[in-house]
Every structure is written in structure tokens, then in C-alpha cells.
Amino acid sequence: MTLRKWILTIVAVSAAAIFISLGFWQLRRLDARQEQNEFLASRRFAPEVALAELPADTAAARFRRVRLRGVYDFPNEILHTLRGRGGSPGVNILTPVKRVGNDTAVLVNRGWVYAPDGITVDTKAWREPDTVAGEGFVETFPTAGPFAPPSPSRPRAFRRLDRSALAKLFPYPIANYYVVLSDSASAAAPRPANRQAADVPPRVEPASLDEGPHRNYAVQWFSFAAISIIGIVIFIRRA
């Protein structure tokens, strides 16, 4: 076999080895995605519980479905900025909920609102009835930085939800988790005649339980490997 054929063979086999390794990498990612989906499903489809019944360990409470009862504290709500939805920029509105018999408020992600700059929105136009009775799922605050401080001109707008910084904003303690509201009886509650009507923010949907593109990517990489081997064999036989 000529030097040229040897070189092409080495290149084709090396490429096939790389493609095969990438294919198995995608299969490993698929396995991880499936395990994550099983974990999420075990929490998401478990019976909902009251906030008081959540385990103290936030890792054990994360993604659990909960019942929420209390009163919104709209003047102290914050914005989680630069949140995309369907390709559009916006913010998530997080409002503290005060509960009877408990001096610790819970931040509640009420939903997403369009904002052209991903930061600025008039939250007064998105005030629901004060009393909330609904359900949602538990989410935890990020623990790893970096946490950029809010702008002095927008002290209640956060790119990342730094709990230590958030806690300084409120005149009461806040829970070490927050709730993403998925349904609320207050959304359908009648409004007083003297109260300006407002829309309910579209709720933030939980992460999808699909398997992603990893299986298709694995098939593509294995196909590229097969093409490399078959191609060099055909070339050598015909050359």
C-alpha cells in the first residue's frame, strides 16, 4: 500500500475513533438526562404538601409540589431580570407571601412579564388579588457565584437571586427557598369594583422531561464513523 493510502487510512481511522467517542459521550449525556428526568418526575408527580411539611434540607425539598396560602406583599416584590420566554426578553416577578402564624415570608415567582430591555417593567400593572391560594413547586437559591450586585438605580432587580443580598431588602426574614407558582385560585377571584383590572403574569413552566437531542446526536456521530471507515475501504479497493 502506498504512503498516500497509509496516510488517508490513518486519518480515516482516527476520525472514526473521534466520532465513536463523541457518540458514546452523547449516550452518557442521554443516560444522565434520563436519570435527571426520573428524579424530577419523582418530585413533580409526588402528592403536594403544605409548606410547613417540607423537609428542612432544601436539597430534599427542591422541585416538590406545595400548597401555598397567604397574602402578597406587593410593595416589597423584586425582579429576576433577563429572563427569556419564546425568544422574547423579560423578567420574572417574585413577590413575598406572608403566612398566618409564621413571621418568615416566602418569595413566590408569580410569572414572566415582557420587558424590551429584559430589566424594566411596571409591576403595578401585574398585581393579582392580595390573597393567594394556589400550588407550585419549590426552587432553591443558587449558592455558587459570582453574584453581581444590583444597580443602584434598580436595587430590587437581580440578575441572579443572591439570597444573602435579597434578605437585606425585606423587613422580615425570608425562607431559604422560593416557590414557583403554577396555579393560583387568586387568578380567578373577583376583583373589587374600585380596583383597576390587571392581567395575571404567565406562570413559569417547570423544566421539560424530554430526553433532548442526545440520542439523535449519538446516531449522527456513529454514522460519521461508519462513513469514514466504509469510505476509506472503498477508496483503497478502487485506487
N, C-alpha and C positions, 0 to 999 in steps of 0.2 A: 504494500500500500504506500502511496506517495506521501511526502511530507505534508502536502496540502490537505490530503484526506485525513491524515492524523490530526492535524490542527483543527479541522472542521469537526471531526469526531469528538475531540476533547471539549471543544466549545459547546457542541450539542448536548453531550452528556452532562457537562457542568450546568448548563442552563436547565436541563431536565431535573437535575438534583435540586436546584434552587426552587424550581416550580413545585416540585413534590413537597419540599419543606414548607413552602408557603401554603400549599393545600392542607397539610396537616395542622399548620398554625391556625388556619380558618376553622378546622374541625375542633380544635381545642377551644377556640373562641365560641363556637356553637355550643359545646358542652357547658362552658361557663355561663352562657346566656340561658340555657335550659335550666341549669341549677338555680340561677337567679330568679327565673320565672316561677319555678316551683316554690322558692322561698316567698316571693311576693304573693303568689296565689294562696299560700298557707295563711298569710296575714290578711290579705284582702278579702278572702271569702270566709274568714272565721266570723263567728257571731259578733256583732258590735257590742261594745261595753261602754259604760259611763266613764268619764274622765277620772273619777275617783278610784276606779277599779284598775287603772293602768299600772303596770309594774314600775317600780322606781327607776329601774335601769332603762335609760332612753333607748338603748340598742334593742332591748326586748320589746319596747313599746312602738318602735318605728313601724310605720305602714299599717298599724292596727286600726280597724274601723271603730269610731267612737260616736257616742251621742253627746251633743253639745246643747247646754241650756244656760242662758244668761242674758246680759244686757250689753249692747255695744257701747263703747266709749269712743265715739267718733272724733272728738277733738284731739285725741292722742294717737290716731292711726298713723302709720308710716307707709312708705312706698318702697317696694322692691323693684329697682329700676332695670331698664334694658332687658325686658322680658319679651321674647318674640312669640308670635302666635300666627300660624299660617303665613309666615313671611312678612308680617307687619310688626313694627316696633310698638312697645307699650310698657306698662307697669303692672305689677300685682299690688293690690291694696290689702294691707294687713291691719286689721282693727283689733284692739284689745277687747276681750269679753270679760266682764265682771260676773262672778258667780255668787249666789246667795250662800252665806256661811263660809266663804273662803276669801281671804284677803289677797290671794295670788291670782292675777289676771292671766288669761291665755290669749296669745296672739292668734288671730284667725285670718288665714288667707281667703278673702271673700271672692277673689276672682281677678281677671285680667281686664285692663282697660287700654284702649288705643291711645298712644301718645306719639306724635310725629317725631319728637327727639328722643323717645324712649325714657324720658325723665319727668316731664311736666304734665300734670293733669289736674283738673278741678275735681277734687274728691267730693265736694258738696253735692255734685250732680249724681253721685252714686251712693247716696245714703238710703239704706233699707230701713224698715221699721226697727225701732230700738231693740225690741225683744227678739232674740234668736232662739229657735228650737229646731235643730237640724242634725245632720250627721256629716262626717268627713273622715279623713284619715290623718294619722299622726306623722309629722315630719320633724326631723331634728335639725338643729342649727349646725352649720359647718364648724369644724374645730381646727382645721388647718388653714393658715393664712396664705398669702398676705390679705389683710383687710384694709382697704383704702378708707380713710376717714371720709365722712360725708362732707359735701361742700358747705362752707359757712352760709351761703345763700340758700341752701336746701338742707337744713340739718336733719330733716326727717326722711330723706331719700337715701337709700342704701343700695350699693351695687351688690354687696354680699351681706348676708344677715349675721353680723358680728354680735353675738348675744351680750357680751360684756359692754359693748358700746350702746346697744339697744336698752339695756337695763338702766342706764343713766338718764334716759329720756322720760321715764314714767314715774309718777308719784307713788307707785306701789310696786311690789315685786311681780316679776313675770315668771311663768313656768319655763322649765329648761327644754321645752319642745313647743312646737306650734301646730295648729290644726289647719289642714287644707279642706275647706268646706266644699262638699259635693252636693248637698241638698239642704234646703232650709225652708221650714214652714213659714218663716217671716216673709219669704219672697211672694207668697200668695196672700198674705194677711192684708186686710183692708186698711187703707190709709185715712187718717183724719182729714176732714174736709178742708181744713186750713193748712194742710201740709202740701208742699209742692211735690208733684209726682216725679219719680226718678226711676231709671232702669236699674235692674239688678245686674251686677257685673257677671259676665260669662264665667262660670266656675272653671277652675284649673283641673284638667283631667289627669288621672294618675298615669304613670308610665305604662306604655303598651306591653302586653305579654307575648308579642310575636317573637319569632326567632331571628329576625333580622336577615341580612343578605349573606350570612356566613356560609350556608350550605351551597348557594349558587357560586359564590367566590371560590370555594374549595373545588367544585366541579370544573370551573374555568381553569384554575391552576393545574389540576391533574390533566385536563385536556391539552394545555400548552406543553406539558411534559411529554405526553404521548405524541403530539405533533413533532416535537423536537427529535425524539428517538426514531419515529417512523420516517421522518423526513431525511435524516442522515443515512438511514439504511437504504432508502430508495436512491439517494444520491450516490452512495458508494457502489451499489449494484449497477447503476446506469453509466457511471463515469468510466 
